[in-house]
Amino acid sequence: MEFGELKPILTALAVPPAGPLLLALLGLLLVGRWTGRILIFLGLSSLWLLSCNAVAIWLAGALLPYPPPITPERMKAADVQAIVVLGGGVLQQAPEYGQAQPSAHTLARLRLGVWMARQTGKPLGFSGGIGWAAAGTGAATEGAVAERVLRDEYGILLQWNETASRDTAENAQLLWKKMEPSGMTRIALVTDAWHIPRAALEFRRAGFEVLPAPTGYATARESALLEWLPSAHGLAMSRQVLREWLGLQMARS
């Protein structure tokens, strides 16, 4: 097992729901002491709060501030040469289609990239292989799935398609090798809003000039009361924000 394959495992243990549950479990082991009862309370209460979409929205704004939405006018002002979409996973089992499909994150990013390409006429690139979490599973690469969907469903051909990367740093480094010879290094970078800070950092390090193009903002979805009650989407967003914040700290170190 390569070290990179340990990263998603260690991260999963640190962020919710595993992190708070492990804290509560430790409290159960020490339940005869006052420290044990405190740990149980902290574990369960933090899991409750992190499952609230209102808390997830606050965390996203506090830990991973995101730029404003992209527009054709902003792309023109930045003299963007190309649009780059980052992969966000694939669904290996999609019985209704009989083949692998983009995950919800990847599909949302592709949709924004297609809209931007049609609005501006700029060429489209994609970067995504098989992430560390799926290493050794025989999964289809994100790039292969994205290329097929863009061609068959949107009638768009990728100008560049990088399919060997396993994380964001490799997204940037490997795509730079494909795009730099053509001089197309001023890009609009499409990914989820919570991923923008780390993605932009890695692509600038690789040599690109980056105009962030976020999608998937953390926003309110229900009534004010429901926003403060635990929900699956609130937990998923909190988990993603905390996971990404940890990744950003590692990238900066």
Residue pairs with C-beta under 8 A, 6 or more apart in sequence:
2 132
2 135
4 132
4 135
4 166
4 167
5 132
5 135
5 136
7 132
7 167
8 131
8 132
8 133
11 243
11 246
11 247
12 18
13 19
13 22
14 242
14 246
15 239
15 242
15 243
15 246
16 46
16 47
16 50
16 51
16 235
16 238
16 239
16 242
17 47
17 235
17 239
20 42
20 43
20 44
20 46
20 47
20 50
21 43
21 47
22 43
23 39
23 42
23 43
23 46
24 39
24 40
24 42
24 43
24 44
24 47
25 43
26 36
26 39
26 43
27 35
27 36
27 37
27 38
27 39
27 40
27 41
27 42
27 43
28 36
28 40
29 36
30 36
30 39
31 37
31 40
48 230
49 55
50 56
50 234
50 235
50 238
50 239
50 242
51 230
51 231
51 232
51 234
51 235
51 238
52 227
52 228
52 229
52 230
52 231
52 234
53 220
53 221
53 222
53 226
53 227
53 231
53 233
53 234
53 237
54 220
54 227
54 228
54 234
55 234
55 238
56 218
56 234
56 235
56 237
56 238
56 241
57 218
57 219
57 220
57 227
57 237
59 218
59 238
59 241
59 242
60 66
60 193
60 194
60 217
60 218
60 237
60 241
61 218
63 241
63 242
63 245
64 193
64 194
64 196
64 197
64 241
64 244
64 245
64 248
65 197
66 193
66 194
66 196
66 197
66 212
66 214
66 217
67 196
67 212
67 214
69 214
70 112
70 116
70 188
70 190
70 211
70 212
70 213
70 214
72 116
72 119
72 120
74 211
75 116
75 120
75 122
75 188
75 211
76 120
78 186
78 188
78 209
78 211
79 186
80 120
80 122
80 186
80 187
80 188
80 211
81 122
81 183
81 184
81 185
81 186
81 187
82 122
82 123
82 124
82 125
82 159
82 160
82 179
82 184
82 186
82 187
82 188
83 113
83 116
83 117
83 120
83 122
83 123
83 124
83 125
83 187
83 188
83 190
83 213
84 113
84 124
84 125
84 126
84 127
84 160
84 175
84 187
84 188
84 189
84 190
84 203
85 109
85 110
85 112
85 113
85 124
85 125
85 126
85 127
85 146
85 190
85 191
86 109
86 126
86 127
86 128
86 168
86 171
86 189
86 190
86 191
86 195
86 199
87 106
87 109
87 126
87 127
87 128
87 129
87 131
87 142
87 143
87 146
87 171
88 102
88 103
88 105
88 106
88 108
88 109
88 128
88 142
88 191
88 192
88 195
89 102
89 103
89 105
89 106
89 131
89 142
90 100
90 101
90 102
90 103
90 106
90 139
90 140
90 141
90 142
90 145
91 100
91 101
91 102
91 103
92 100
92 134
92 137
92 139
92 140
93 100
94 100
94 101
99 140
100 139
100 140
100 145
101 107
101 145
101 149
102 110
102 142
102 145
102 146
102 149
105 192
105 216
106 128
106 142
106 145
106 146
107 149
108 192
108 215
108 216
109 190
109 191
109 192
109 215
109 216
110 126
110 146
110 149
110 150
110 154
111 215
112 190
112 213
112 215
113 124
113 126
113 190
113 213
114 124
114 150
114 154
114 156
116 122
116 188
116 190
116 213
117 123
117 124
117 156
122 188
123 159
123 160
123 184
124 150
124 156
124 158
124 159
125 158
125 159
125 160
125 161
125 162
125 175
125 178
125 179
125 187
126 142
126 143
126 146
126 147
126 150
126 158
126 160
126 161
126 162
127 143
127 162
127 165
127 171
127 172
127 174
127 175
128 141
128 142
128 143
128 146
128 162
128 163
128 165
128 171
129 141
129 142
129 143
129 162
129 163
129 164
129 165
129 166
129 170
130 137
130 139
130 141
130 142
130 166
131 142
131 166
131 167
132 166
132 167
135 166
141 163
141 164
142 163
143 161
143 162
143 163
144 163
146 158
146 161
147 158
147 161
150 156
150 157
150 158
151 157
160 175
160 178
160 179
162 171
162 174
162 175
162 178
164 170
164 174
165 171
165 173
165 174
165 175
168 195
168 198
168 199
168 202
168 247
168 251
169 202
169 205
169 251
171 199
171 202
171 203
172 199
172 202
172 203
172 205
172 206
172 208
173 206
175 206
176 185
176 206
176 207
176 208
179 185
179 187
179 208
180 207
185 207
185 208
185 209
186 208
186 209
186 211
187 203
187 208
187 209
187 210
187 211
188 211
188 212
188 213
189 196
189 199
189 200
189 203
189 208
189 210
189 211
189 212
189 213
190 213
190 214
190 215
191 199
191 213
191 214
191 215
192 214
192 215
192 216
192 240
193 214
193 215
193 216
193 217
193 218
194 216
194 218
194 237
194 240
194 241
194 244
195 244
196 212
196 214
197 244
197 248
198 244
198 247
198 248
198 251
199 212
200 210
200 212
201 248
201 251
201 252
202 251
203 210
204 210
218 237
218 241
220 227
221 227
221 233
222 231
227 234
